[in-house]
Amino acid sequence: MIAPHIGILGSDSEDQERQYAEYRMRQGRALVFMLPPEAVRPLLRRLHRRQPSSQLVGDDPLGALAEFCADLLPLPPLDTWLQDVRENPDAYVDSLDTPAGAPTAAAPATLESRRFRGAGTDWVAALRVFRDEDAWRGFIAFRAEHGDPVHRTSLVFCEEGPRQVRDRFRSFEPAALESFLRSAMA
C-alpha cells in the first residue's frame, strides 16, 4: 500500500509558511537575474539604506537582494498562494523549472510530502528538489509528526525534470520510505 499522500503543500502551517517563503525567494531571485546590471545597482543602494551593510556582511548578499526584490513584487498573500497551489499543483511544479527561478542546492524546494508509519512513529517524508545544471536532483527530509529533528537522505533522485522526481517519490512504498529513514538516521 502506498503511503498516504499529503500533496505538494506541507502537512502543517509551519511547513506551508516555509514553502511560501521559498516561493517568495525564488520569485525575488528570478527578478534579480532578469535585470541588467545597471538596474541592480540602484536596488542594492535601496537595500543598503533599508538594511545597514553591517547586517549584510557574512550573510548571503544575493539572498538579501532576492528577499528585498520579493517585497517589491506584487506576489499573492499566503492564503491566496496556498489556495492556488492546491487548485493547480502541476502549474506550481512546472513553475520551478525556470532557469533563474529554479531551486538551488543551497535553497531546495519542497515538492511533495507524504505521511507514513515507521519505527513505531508517524513521520512526514518531504521531497526536497533542486536543479543541478541539466538534471533535477532531490533528497528526502524526514520529520516526526510531532517532533522537530529533521533527518535527511543523501541525494537519491536524478531526473530530467521536477515532475519525474515527484513521480519517482510517489512510487515508493512505505517500506522503502522506512528504509530511507533508517539510513538517514544512521
Order of alpha helices (4+ residues) and beta strands (2+ residues): beta-alpha-alpha-alpha-alpha-alpha-alpha-beta-beta-beta-beta-beta-alpha-alpha
